[in-house]
Amino acid sequence: MADQLSQVFAALADPTRRDIVARLAVADATVGELAAPYDVTVQAVSKHLKVLEGSGLVSRSRDAQRRPCHLEAEVFDLMTKWIERYRQEAEERFRRLDALLAGIEAQDMTTEPQRGEAS
């Protein structure tokens, strides 16, 4: 079985599932409510929800006859930590590149011929 981070990214690879997550970020909803704007069956949306549930992004509860779906936002912390690690590494590489380019530029300025000197 894949790790949770891989399951989350795989679940979010589908645009319909990303849209469902975006809608659940606003408010909990039932499968029927989630299926309404799509030109697909309730069963198709239910399959999308099962993938989201499997990744831990969505849970379902029981409220009398309703079974609302709920976004488990804490799963995004896992993604955020992973993304932040690589963002910091990329920023460090850009800082080193900036320093290198600044050093090259400074060196070029000191070695440029002065006016009146032969090139």
Sequence and secondary structure as in RCSB ss.txt:
>XXXX:A:sequence
MADQLSQVFAALADPTRRDIVARLAVADATVGELAAPYDVTVQAVSKHLKVLEGSGLVSRSRDAQRRPCHLEAEV
FDLMTKWIERYRQEAEERFRRLDALLAGIEAQDMTTEPQRGEAS
>XXXX:A:secstr
   HHHHHHHHTTSHHHHHHHHHHHH  B HHHHHTTSSS HHHHHHHHHHHHHHTSEEE  BTTB  EEE TTH
HHHHHHHHHHHHHHHHHHHHHHHHHHHHHHHHHHHHS  TTS  
